Amino acid sequence: MKAIAPKPLASAFLLGLPLLAGCGSTRSVDPAQYASMNCAELNVALGELATGVTSTALSRANISNTRIPFWLPGGQKAVSVLKDRRTSDIERLQAQEAAIEASRRQRCPREL
């Protein structure tokens, strides 16, 4: 009987799990950090955050679509943990976007 070799993507994913394990972020959003920015800087920051949300969502989708062998102990749990971390990253980025949008509404009413 021929042995089935693991797929390269699954192997790379599993080898990278220990590196990703400590990447969760628990920082809160401080709206005061946007008080010193002008309207153009707020627009740039908002665009960068939108890009970050998109890339994090794509990363979460790639994690969701990764096929983990059923015989790998803890594989599904690792996928679940990584998806949860990406979801919390997205929520944090969206909170930052909301703080920037509130600052823009207050300081740049003519540009909206």
N, C-alpha and C positions, 0 to 999 in steps of 0.2 A: 504494500500500500504506500502511495506517495504522500509525503508530508506536505502540508499546506504552509507556505511561507507567509508571514504576516505582511500586510501591505505597508509600503514605506511611509505613508501619511500617518497611519495608526502608530507605527513605531516611533516616528519623530514626535508625535503628539505625546506619547507616553514617556518618552525620554525627557521631554520638556516640562512635564508636570511638576517636578521638584523645583524648577526655576520659577514657575508661575505661582507656586503655592503662597509666597509671601507678597504678592503684588496687590492685595486688596487695599482700598483706600477708605479711610474713615473720616477724612477732613470735612469740616462743615463749610458752608458758603458764608463769606463775610462781605456784605454789600458795601461796606466802607472802602474796600480796596478799589472800587470803581469810581469813587467820588473825585479823585484827582485826574481822571481821564477826560479828554475832550471827546467830542462827538465822533470824530474820525477814528480815534483809538477804540471807542466803544464798538463801533461798527466792525473794525478788524477783529476785536476780541470775540464778538458774537459770531463772525464767520468762522474763526478758528474753532470755537466750541461746536458749531454745527458740523464741521468736518470731523471733529473728535467723536461726536455722537454717532455719525454715520459709520466711521471706521470701527468703533466699538460694537455697534450693532452687527456689522458684517462679521466681525470676529466671533461674536456670540452665535451667529448663524452657522459659521464654519464649525464651531465646536459642536453645535447641535447635530450637524450632518455627519460628523465623524463616526464611523462604524467601529465600535470597540468589540473585540472578540469576546464571546460569552464566557470563555474559559479564563479570562483575565480577572483575577480577584480585585475588586474595588474599582474596576474600570468605569462602570456606570455611575458610581458615587463620585468619582473624580470629575466626570463630565458634568454632573449636576452641580458640583461645587463651583466649577469654572463658569458655568452659565449664570449661576447666582451672582458671582463676582462681577461679571460683565453687566448684568442687570443693575447692580448697585452702582457701577461706574456710570452707566447711562443715566440713572436717576440723579447722581451727583452733578453730572454735566448739564442736565436739564434744569437743575436748581440754579446753577451758575448762569445759564441762559436767562432764566426768569429774573434774576437779580440785575443782569445787564439791561434787559428790556425795560425794567422798572426805572432804572437810572436814565436810560435813553428817553423814556416818556417824560420824565421830570426835567431833564436838562436840555434836550434837543427836540422840542415840540414841532419846530418848523421842518425838520428833516424827515419826519415820519410820513 
